Every structure is written in C-alpha cells, then in structure tokens.
Amino acid sequence: MLKILHIITAALLLTASFGVRAETEPDVLARNTTNEVIRIVSADRDLKKGNNKKVYDLVQAKILPNFDFVQMTRLAVATSWNQATAAQQSALVEQFQALLVRTYAASISSVADYKIDYKPLRMKPGETDVTVNSEVSKPGAPAIPIDYRMEKQGKEWKVYDVLVDNVSLVTVYRRSFASEVKRGGIDGLIQTLAKRNQKNQAPEAKS
C-alpha cells in the first residue's frame, strides 16, 4: 500500500486548491491549479532536494485543507467508529491524518515528474457528491487512473477517498484497521498508529 500511496502523492498535491471555490466545478479547480503546484515545486531547490521543513509546510498548506480527514477516518474504521468514544474518535483522526501526511510528504520532491490528465466531469446540477477522474503518468511508465471522491461541504469541496486503479485508499486501510481493532480494540489501533507515526517522524530539515 505504501508504494501505491507514493504513486498518488503527485496527484494529491496537484489537487491543491479544490476547496477554494465551490461554485467552480471540482475538475476545473484541479486542472487550473496543476500548473501552479508544479511551478512551486519546480522553482524551489529546497523542495526538490527534500528539505523536510519546506516539504511539511507545503503539505500542511496544500493538502490538509482540502481533505475531510474525519470522514476518511470514519469510513476506514467502519463499524468500530460508532463504538469509539469522542476522545477515541479524535485521537484516531489525529493519528490517521499524521500517517497520511507523512506518507504524502515522502514523495513530494518528485511531483514535477508527473503528468495529470483530468477526464470530463459527470456532475448533475446541484449534486454534492462527485467523483473526479484523472490519469497520472510519468515518462516510461503506463498511466494510472486516479479517482477522487469529493463532497461539497458548505462552500467547499473536500476529498474523502482516493481510488488508485479502482482500489480505494479507505478500503485498504479498513482491512488493516479491522485487524488491529480485533487484536487490541480501539485503543490498540490508536497505539499502533501512534507508534508508526513516532517511528516515521520527520527528521530535522535538510539544508
């Protein structure tokens, strides 16, 4: 799954401003922001080198605001979500978000190597839950379909699941989360995620 997440990192970064204007169709927002994000990475030598502070600053600014991590976590934890206390739910969201952010940050320096083609959006008037279809490719490799499930929340669009070659990110994590809950309950899952995040904690920024 880690390899799949690395593949979709570029696509996730290139959806940077989905949440800016809800009156603009999601695919148009994605297409219009692609060049801007590529420009940021391509023009910054530190980002291309993998400067950890700049990488995490970019992830925090460009990815987090556009994802509904509460919904993603709820879907990944599945039926166990309703069995968790409010405090446990909050901890799950925090740890799952940290896990995804660190995974995405690991490949940010290669974002400019990818090309993304967005497909025509099939969206009915007034629809608030849509799927944005795209293909991600790089020289010498076959294109990979990437689909974003998005929901309109107020005036913003938020991503709540990503499908890579028809494989759902949420579903993949749901399987592993279910195993952890079966072994150690909700607290066991939280502890497992926390340990993984601590182990993979970003080192000091490279200069």
Buried (B, 14 or more C-beta within 10 A) or exposed (E): EEEBBBBBBBBBBBBBBBBBEBEEBBBEBBBEBBEEBBEBBBEBEBBBEBBBEBBBBBBEEBBEBBBBBBBBBBBBBBEBBEEBEEEBBBBBBBBBBBBBBBBBBBBBBBBBBBBBEBEEBEBEEEEEEBBBBBBBBBEEEEBBBBBBBBBBBEEBBBBBBBBBEEEBBBEBBBEEBBEBBEEEBBEEBBBBBBEBBEEEEEEEBEE
